[in-house]
Amino acid sequence: MWFMRQAGRSLPEYRELRVGTAMLDACLDPAMASEITLQPVRRHGVDAGIFFSDIVVPIKLAGVDVEIVPGRGPVLGSPIRTAADVDALAPLDPAALAPITEAVQRTVAELGDTPLIGFAGAPFTLAAYLVEGGPSKDHIRARTLMHSDPETWSRLLDWAAGVSGAFLRAQVLAGASAAQLFDSWVGSLSRADYVASVAPHSATALGHVAELGVPRIHFGVGSGEVLREMTTLGSTTPGDPADAVAVDAVGVDWRLPLDEAVRRVGSGVTVQGNIDPAMLAAPWPVLEAHVRDVVRRGGAARAHVVNLGHGVPPETDPTVLTRVVELIHSLGDGTGVGEESVA
C-alpha cells in the first residue's frame, strides 16, 4: 500500500522543510523534492514512494504563468479560452525537465528496492485549470469550450497530453517503476463527453510510457460513471480489438465499493483504493473495520493496491497512517486474514 499525497502537510518534517519555500519552488528543487518524497516512506513503511510534484508543474515548465496560492490552489495569470490562446502555448522543452530527472534519480538511489511511482495530471484536469484560470467547482467554462469550440478544445487537450506525457516519461526514464495519471476533475463529465472528448487524450498521455514496460495506473475523483472507460481509455465498442484493458490498474475513490468497481471494470484489472480519507479521524475501531471491509471487497479483483480514495487530509495524525500500514501488512502476511478478522 501507499497513500496519495503521502508526502504532504500531515507530516511535521514536511512542514519544517517547506518553511519559506513556495510549493512550485519545492517541486523544482531536486534535493527538496527527493527528500519530501522519501519522508513518508521512512516514517510509514509504505510499499512505494509517489514522486512529490504537482499537477501544474509540467505546464509551468512549458512557460504557462501559474502559481499555487496558499488556501486556493493553482491560479493562472491569464486563462486559456480562445483558439489564439491555444496557438500561443509553447511546447515543453525537454531541457526544462532536468530538475525532474535529477529529483527522480536521487530518490530512486535512496529508495533501493522500494519502487517509485511517477506522477502526472491528466489532460482534462490540466485543461480545466487552464480554461477556468484556477480551481472550480463545476468546470463550466471548460465544459462549455468542449462543446462550443470542439476544434480548439481538441488542440488544447493535445497540448496538455503532450506536456503531461513528456513529464511522466521523464520520470520513468529516470527510474520510476510505475506511472500514475491523475484526473482530479473527471467526475464533472458525462460518460459520452469523456469517451468522445477526453479519453483519447488521456490515452495519448499514457502512450508516452507505453513501450517503457512499467505498470500504468489511472485514477480519477468521482469517476464511478466512467470507471470502465478510464480502464479501457475510452473504447466501448463490443468486439473492437481496442476494447482490451489499456491500463494495468484503476484507482477508485471512496464513493464506490471496490467489489462494485470490479464488477464494472472486470476481475482482470488491478484496483487501487479506496479507504475514505474522512475515516482517518474516526476512532480506531471504526477506521479498522472500514479498512478491513475495503480489503475484503478488493479481493474480488486480481490484485488490490490499498490506498485512500483521495489524498491524505492535512490535519491527519501521522501515527494513524503508520497504524493503517501496519494493519494492511498484517492482513497481507496472513496474520490478520480470515472470515472473522476481515468481515
Residue pairs with C-beta under 8 A, 6 or more apart in sequence:
1 46
1 47
1 305
1 306
1 307
1 324
1 325
1 328
1 329
2 46
2 47
2 48
2 49
2 50
2 117
2 305
2 307
3 40
3 44
3 46
3 50
3 307
3 308
3 311
3 312
3 321
4 50
4 219
4 307
4 308
4 310
4 311
4 312
5 310
5 311
5 312
6 40
6 44
6 46
6 50
6 312
6 321
7 14
7 36
7 37
7 39
7 40
7 49
7 50
7 52
8 14
8 311
8 312
8 314
9 15
9 314
10 312
10 313
10 314
10 315
10 316
10 317
10 318
10 321
11 39
11 40
11 43
11 318
12 318
13 39
13 43
14 36
14 39
17 32
17 35
17 36
17 39
18 26
18 36
21 29
21 32
22 67
22 68
23 54
23 68
24 54
24 56
24 57
24 60
24 66
24 67
24 68
26 32
26 33
26 36
26 52
27 33
27 52
27 53
27 54
27 57
28 57
28 60
28 61
28 99
29 99
29 103
30 99
30 102
30 103
30 106
31 103
31 106
33 51
33 52
33 53
33 99
33 103
33 107
34 52
34 103
34 104
34 106
34 107
34 110
36 52
37 49
37 50
37 51
37 52
37 103
37 107
37 116
38 49
38 107
38 110
38 111
40 46
40 49
40 321
41 48
41 49
41 111
41 114
43 318
43 322
44 318
44 321
44 322
44 325
45 322
45 325
45 326
45 329
46 325
47 114
47 115
48 114
48 115
48 116
48 117
48 177
48 178
49 107
49 111
49 114
49 115
49 116
49 117
50 116
50 117
50 119
50 180
51 103
51 104
51 107
51 116
51 117
51 118
51 119
51 171
51 176
52 103
53 100
53 119
54 68
54 74
55 74
55 120
55 121
55 125
55 126
55 129
55 182
55 184
56 64
56 66
56 68
56 74
56 121
56 126
56 129
57 100
57 167
58 92
58 120
58 121
58 126
58 163
58 164
58 166
58 167
59 66
59 126
59 129
59 130
59 160
59 163
60 66
61 92
61 93
61 96
61 97
61 100
61 163
61 167
62 89
62 90
62 91
62 92
62 93
62 96
62 163
63 89
63 90
64 76
64 80
64 89
64 130
65 76
65 77
65 78
66 74
66 75
66 76
66 77
66 129
67 74
67 75
68 74
68 75
69 75
69 134
72 134
72 135
73 134
73 135
74 129
74 134
74 135
75 133
75 134
76 129
76 130
76 133
76 134
78 85
78 133
79 85
79 130
79 131
79 132
79 133
79 141
80 86
80 89
80 130
80 131
80 156
81 131
81 141
81 145
82 152
83 149
83 151
83 152
83 155
86 152
86 155
86 156
86 159
89 156
89 159
91 159
91 162
91 163
92 162
92 163
92 166
92 167
94 166
94 170
97 166
97 167
97 170
100 167
100 170
100 171
100 174
101 170
101 171
101 173
101 174
102 174
104 116
104 118
104 170
104 171
104 174
104 175
104 176
105 174
105 175
107 116
107 175
108 116
108 174
108 175
108 176
115 176
115 177
115 178
116 171
116 175
116 176
116 177
116 178
117 176
117 177
117 178
117 179
117 180
117 217
118 168
118 171
118 172
118 176
118 178
118 179
118 180
118 209
118 214
119 168
119 171
119 180
119 182
120 164
120 165
120 167
120 168
120 171
120 179
120 180
120 181
120 182
120 205
121 164
121 181
121 182
121 183
121 184
122 164
122 181
122 182
122 183
122 184
122 186
122 202
122 205
122 218
122 220
123 157
123 160
123 161
123 164
123 198
123 201
123 202
123 204
123 205
124 142
124 157
124 160
124 183
124 185
124 186
124 189
124 198
124 201
124 202
125 182
125 183
125 184
125 185
125 186
126 160
126 163
126 164
127 142
127 153
127 156
127 157
127 160
128 136
128 139
128 142
128 185
128 188
129 135
130 156
130 160
131 139
131 141
131 142
131 145
131 156
132 139
132 141
132 142
136 142
136 185
138 188
139 185
139 188
143 188
143 189
143 193
145 152
145 153
145 156
146 153
146 193
146 197
150 197
153 197
154 197
154 201
157 197
157 198
157 201
158 201
158 204
160 201
160 205
161 201
161 202
161 204
161 205
162 204
164 181
164 205
165 204
165 205
165 206
165 207
165 208
165 209
166 208
168 179
168 181
168 205
168 206
168 208
168 209
169 208
169 209
169 212
171 179
172 179
172 209
172 212
172 214
173 212
176 214
177 214
177 215
178 214
178 215
178 216
178 217
179 206
179 209
179 214
179 215
179 216
179 217
180 216
180 217
180 218
180 219
180 251
181 202
181 205
181 206
181 216
181 217
181 218
181 219
182 219
182 220
183 202
183 218
183 219
183 220
183 221
183 223
183 230
184 220
184 221
185 221
186 194
186 198
186 220
186 221
186 222
186 223
186 226
186 230
187 220
187 221
187 222
187 223
188 222
189 198
189 226
190 225
191 225
191 226
191 229
194 226
194 229
194 230
194 234
195 226
195 229
195 234
195 236
198 234
199 229
199 230
199 233
199 234
200 233
200 234
202 218
202 230
202 233
202 234
203 233
203 234
203 246
206 216
206 218
206 233
206 246
206 247
209 216
210 216
215 248
215 249
216 247
216 248
216 249
217 247
217 248
217 249
217 250
217 251
217 272
217 305
218 230
218 231
218 233
218 247
218 249
218 250
218 251
219 250
219 251
219 272
220 226
220 227
220 230
220 251
220 253
221 253
221 310
222 253
222 255
223 230
223 252
223 253
224 252
224 253
224 255
224 256
224 261
224 264
227 250
227 252
227 256
227 261
227 264
227 265
228 236
228 264
228 265
229 235
229 236
230 247
230 250
231 245
231 246
231 247
231 250
231 265
231 266
231 269
232 242
232 243
232 244
232 245
232 246
233 246
233 247
235 242
235 243
235 244
235 246
236 243
237 243
245 266
245 268
245 269
247 269
248 269
248 270
249 269
249 270
249 271
249 272
249 303
249 305
250 261
250 265
250 269
250 270
250 271
250 272
251 271
251 272
251 273
251 274
251 307
252 258
252 261
252 271
252 272
252 273
252 274
252 309
253 273
253 274
253 309
253 310
254 273
254 274
254 275
254 276
254 277
254 278
254 308
254 309
254 310
255 309
256 274
257 297
258 271
258 273
258 274
258 294
258 297
258 298
258 300
258 301
258 304
259 297
259 298
259 300
261 271
261 273
261 274
262 269
262 271
262 298
262 300
262 301
263 300
265 271
267 300
267 301
267 302
268 302
269 301
269 302
270 301
270 302
270 303
270 304
270 305
271 298
271 301
271 303
271 304
271 305
272 304
272 305
272 306
272 307
273 294
273 298
273 305
273 306
273 307
273 308
273 309
274 294
274 307
274 308
274 309
275 290
275 291
275 294
275 306
275 307
275 308
275 309
275 324
276 290
276 308
276 309
277 308
277 309
277 310
277 311
277 312
277 313
277 316
278 313
279 286
279 287
279 290
279 291
280 287
280 308
280 312
280 313
280 316
280 317
280 320
280 321
280 324
281 313
281 315
281 316
281 317
282 290
284 320
284 323
287 320
287 324
288 327
291 306
291 324
291 327
291 328
292 327
292 331
292 336
292 341
292 342
292 343
294 306
295 304
295 306
295 328
295 331
295 342
296 342
296 343
298 304
298 306
306 328
312 321
327 336
330 336
331 337
331 341
331 342
336 342
